[in-house]
Amino acid sequence: MTQRPDFVIAGAPKCGTTALFEYLCAHPDICMPAMKEPNFFCTDLKTKGGVSQLSDYRALFATAPEQSITGEASALYLYSQVAIERLMAHNPNTRVIVMLRNPSDAAHSLHAARWSRRLENIQDFEQAWRAQEARLAGYELPPGWPDAATLQYGRIYRYAEQWGRMLRHVPEAQRHILIYEEFFADPRSHFARLLQFLGVAPARPGGFAVVNAAVGSRSKRLEQLLRDPPDWLKGIYTPLRPLFRAARLSPAAVLWSLNSGPKRKAPLRPAFRAELTAHFAPDIAELEGLLGRPLWRSADLEHAPRMKLYRPDIDGLANEP
């Protein structure tokens, strides 16, 4: 029996994987499960959601038409130290798609997305960056966060080692790399090459329409009240909670939804931006050597349009944590 999937989008988080997922889902010859981030192969990382049993993983593709090609998107596969090897052992013919973004921008964006989805408990990215070591030791973790390794904003975006695993385990003809800034500067041509890599007919997903995925708050006071309700409010709500659950109502969820609005990430301090650039520079140089091309140096790329994604379960966050 041929093992599925035929391809995976392996990462990286906040590098456009949800956009690729949506674009490819729209292709008539491609079948992808409704679940983004099954995270089946990254067994070295603890995550919430996803699938852990082979039978459940196979079931994701059970209804796919025989003539279609199947794929899935799990943005932590690239970061995982075991996922790519396990994936290729599962199906040696799997094609692997990777999209990479300027690591400083990607790390900043990942933190902002987590904060807006109430997954991150440190609002300021610079403070969260400096808490990485403490978090590895078990301190300052968000409540219920399953694995400090997925809070390491620096490690997640050290691409050279990750691409090295791709080189070791994935044959050249079965790997395809995209650069976020280049792709969204000219999505039509890059997507056409991606379809050619997958061996399906040319198509385009509705003109590459985009919507804002960044979620902010219309009222900061209401946001603070929802994030940290005072004791008197907890006292009122606690005895009513069973009634709300029985009625399948969540007043907090309704208030969060009503209070949501467009969000712009707070700009980084120039000195901190320079610190991030210096932190990632050796890794970028190593990756450039592996790929044989320069990365994130062109002024055109630095000022390329920022991608706005489709859904709230954005890159690598659908089942986090």
N, C-alpha and C positions, 0 to 999 in steps of 0.2 A: 504494500500500500504506500502511495506517495505521501510523505509527511508534509503537512502544512504548518506554517504559512510559506508562500513562495518568496515573500520579502518582508522585511521589517524596517521601520523607521526607528533607529536606535538612539537618537539624541541629537543634540544635547538639550537639556531643559531651557526653556525661554529662548530657543533659537529657531522658532518657526515650525516645530514639529506638528503642532495642531493645525496650522495652515496647510501643511502638506497632507496631513490626514484628511482634512476636509476636501481639498482639491482632488485627491486620489479617490476618495469615496464617491465623488461625482462621476467618475469615469465608468462607462457602461460595462467594460470588460474587467473591472476590478471589484472585488468584494472584500470589505473590511468589517470586522465586528463592531457593534455599537459601542462596546467597551474600549475606550482608549486607556492605555496604561495597564494592561493585564500583569505586567511585571513578572511573568512566569519564570524567566531565565535568570533574573538577578537574585539568586538565593542567598547571596552574601549581604544583602541589604534588607532591613526590616521595613516593610511598608504596610499601610492599611489598604484594604480593597484588593483588586486584582484576583488572580487565581493561583493556586499552589499545586493542584492535582493535574496530572497529565490528562486524565479523562475530561476534566473541566476545560482545559486549554484546547483540546481537540474539538470540544463541543462548540467553541467559538466559531469554528469554520464549517460546522457540520451541514449547515443549510446553504452553503455557497454553491452556485451552479458549477457543474463539472468543467465547463468550458472557460470559466473565469479564473483569474489568478487572485490569490488571497494574500492579504498583508495585515500587519498590525503595527501599532505605534506605542513604544514604551521608552520614554526619553531617558530613563536611568540605565538602560542597557550599556551605553557607551561608558558611563562612569563605573559601573560594576566591574569587578575584577574577574568575574567568572561568566557573565551573561553571554558574551560573544562566543566563547569556546563552547558553552553548553548549547547555544543556538545552532552552531554549525554541526555539533554532534547529533542533534535532533534531525536536522535536514542539511546535509552537506551542499545542497544546491541553492540554499537560501541566498537571496540578494539583500545586501545591507545598505541602507541609505543613511547618511549622516549629514546634518547641517550644523555648522559652527558659526558663532557670532563673536564679535570682539568681546573678550572675556570680562572686561571691566563693565561694559554695558549689560552683558547677560547676567552677571552676578547681581548688579544693581536692580535689574528688572525682576529677577527671581525673588529677591527680598521684598520688593514692592508688591508683587503679586501675592506672596505669602501673607504679608501684613494685611492686605485688603480682604483676604479670605479668612482672616482670624486664625491663621496657622502659625504665625510668627508673633512672639511676645515682646520683641524689642523693635520699637517703631523706627528708630534711626539706623540706617544701614551702616554707618560708620561704627556705631556701638556694637551692632550685630557682628560686624567683621572682626572687631577686637575681642569678641566673646567666643570665637571659634575654639580656641584652646581650652577654655573653661568648660565649654559644652562637651568636648571630648572626654573630659574628666567627670561629666555628669551634672554640671552646674548650669544654671540659667536656661534650662531647656523649656520650651513651651509645654504646657500641661498635656500629657498623653502622647508626646512625640515619641515615636518608636525607636529611632536610631539617630544618634548624634552624627553619624557619618553623612547623613543627607542634609545636615545643617552646615557643612563645611563649604562655604561659598568659594573659597580659594581652590580647594581640591577639585570640586566639581568641574571647574573650568581650566584645569591643567590638561590641555588636549593632547600633548605630545605622547605621554605614556598611553593614553587611551587609543590614539591612532596607531600606536605601536602594536597594541593587541589586535587591532583590525588587520594590520599587515601580517601578523603571525598566523591568524586563524581564518582569514577570508581571502580567497583567491582574487587577484586583481580584477578579473572580469566580473566579479560578483560584488564589488564595492563601488559606491558612488558618493562622492563628497560634494556638498554644496556650501557656499559661503553666504550667510544670511544677507549681508549688505548687498552683495552682487545679485542674489536671487531677486530681492524685492525692488532693486533698481530696474530689472528687466525680467519680470516673472514669465512672460510668454516664451522667450527663447530658452530659459533654463528649465521650465517645465516640459517643453518639447523634448529636450535632451533627456530629462528624467524618464519620460514615457518611452523613449527609444531604449534606454537602459533596461527598462522593465519588459520590453518586447511587446508593447500594446500599441494600438492604433493612435495616431495623433488626435488630441482633443483639448479643449480648454474649459475650465470649470466656471462658466458664467462670467467671464471677464475678470476673474480674480477679485471679486467684490470683497470688501473688508468692513468690519465694524470694530468699534472700540471694545477691547477686552478689559482695559484697566478700569477698576471700580473704585470710586472714591465716595465721600460722604457729602451730602448737602448741608448737614448740620454737624459740626464737630462736637457740639455739646451732647447731642443725641447719640453720636457714635461712642463717646466716652461713657455715657450712661449705660449703653448696651454692653460695652466691653467690661465695665467694672461697676455693676449695679450696687447702689448703697444698701446697707443692711435693712433699712425700712422697706425698700422695694422688694428685696428677697423675702421678707416676712409676709408681705401681701401675696406674692406670687407662689410661694412654696405650697400652701394648702390648696391652691387652685390647680396645681400642675396635673394631678390625676384626671381632673375634669377636662383640661385641654387635651391631654393625651388620648382620652376616650373619644373625644370629638375630632381627633386628628387635626388639632389646631396648634399653631405655634405663634403666639403674639410677637415674640422676639424676631422670628423669621420675617413676619409681615413688616415689622418696623425696620429691620435691616433692609428689606427690599424697597420700602418707600423712601428710605434715607439714602439709597445708593444713587450715584451720579458719576459723571466723567471724572477721571483722576489723572493728574500729571505727577510724575515722580518728582520729589524734591531734588533740586540740582545738588551735585556733590561739591563739597569745598574743593577749590582748585588744588590745594595741597594734598588732599586725600585722593583726588583723581590722579595726581602725579604718583602718589604712593602705589595705587592699584596698577598703574601703567608699569612702574618699575617692578612690582611683584610679578606680573605676568610676562614681562619682556623676555626673560631667559627661556621660558616655555614656548613662547611664540617663535623665538629664533630656532629652537629645536624642531618645532613643527614645520617651519618653513624649510628646514633642511630635509625633512621627511617627504614633504610634498614637492620640493623643488620650485617654490614660487614665493613671492612676498605676500604678506598678509597684514591687513589693517594699518597700512601706512599711507594710503592715498587720501588726499583731502576730499576727493569725490566720495569715497566710501565713508569717511567720517561724517559727512553731511548728507548721506543718503537718507531717503525717507524711512522713518521708523515704521515697522510693521504693526498693524493693529489686527488682533486675532479675533476669531469667530465666537468662541463660547467661553463660559466661565470656567470650564474644566481645562484650563490652558496648559501649555507644554509641561508635561511631567508633574502636573498638580491634580489631575483628575481624581486620583485616589490617595493623595497625600494628606497627612501621613496616615 
